[in-house]
Amino acid sequence: MCLGIPAQVVERQPDGLAKVDFGGVRRSVSVAFTPDVAAGDWVLVHVGFALARIDEEEAQATLELLGEAVAAELSA
C-alpha cells in the first residue's frame, strides 16, 4: 500500500522540481509526472514525486481524513 499526501504547489523551479507546501512544511518534489502543474495547483505527492494534479476539494477532504486517522491513533 502506498500513501499519497496532498500538497499545494508554491513555485515551479527550473530544474524539473516544484516547491510544495504540506500544511506549513515546504519541500521540493519532482514534477516529472505532472509537468503542467503551476503555482496554486494541488498535487498528490508520494516519495518525492507529484503523481497527479487534484482539485482543492479532493485535497481538503483527504487532509481531513488523514487528520481523523491521526487523532484516532493518538486516542487509542
C-alpha positions in Angstrom: 0.0 0.0 0.0 1.2 3.5 -0.7 0.2 6.8 0.7 0.0 10.0 -1.3 -0.2 13.3 0.6 -1.9 16.4 -0.9 0.3 19.4 -1.2 -0.1 22.8 -2.8 2.5 24.0 -5.4 4.1 27.2 -4.2 6.5 27.7 -7.1 7.9 25.9 -10.1 11.7 25.6 -10.2 13.7 25.4 -13.4 15.2 22.0 -12.7 12.1 19.9 -13.0 11.2 20.4 -9.4 8.5 22.3 -7.6 8.3 23.7 -4.1 5.2 22.4 -2.4 3.5 23.2 0.9 2.4 20.3 3.2 0.4 22.4 5.7 3.3 24.7 6.5 6.2 22.3 5.7 7.8 23.1 2.4 9.7 20.6 0.3 10.9 20.3 -3.3 9.4 17.5 -5.2 9.8 16.2 -8.8 7.1 17.2 -11.3 8.3 14.7 -14.0 4.9 13.0 -13.9 3.0 16.3 -13.8 4.9 18.8 -16.0 2.0 21.1 -16.5 1.4 22.0 -12.8 1.7 25.6 -11.8 1.8 27.6 -8.5 -1.5 27.3 -6.7 -2.3 23.8 -8.0 -2.8 20.9 -5.7 -0.9 17.7 -6.3 -0.8 14.2 -4.7 2.8 13.5 -3.6 4.4 10.1 -2.9 8.1 9.6 -2.1 9.1 12.9 -3.5 7.1 12.8 -6.8 4.0 14.8 -7.6 2.0 11.9 -9.1 -1.2 13.7 -10.1 -2.9 17.1 -10.0 -6.0 17.1 -7.8 -8.7 19.7 -7.2 -8.7 21.6 -3.9 -11.9 19.9 -2.6 -10.3 16.5 -3.0 -7.1 17.7 -1.3 -9.0 19.2 1.6 -11.2 16.0 2.0 -8.1 13.8 2.0 -6.3 16.0 4.5 -9.4 15.9 6.8 -9.4 12.1 6.6 -5.7 11.9 7.4 -6.2 14.2 10.4 -9.1 12.0 11.7 -6.9 8.9 11.3 -4.0 10.5 13.3 -6.5 11.7 16.0 -7.9 8.2 16.3 -4.5 6.7 16.6 -3.4 9.2 19.3 -6.6 8.5 21.3 -6.2 4.7 21.1 
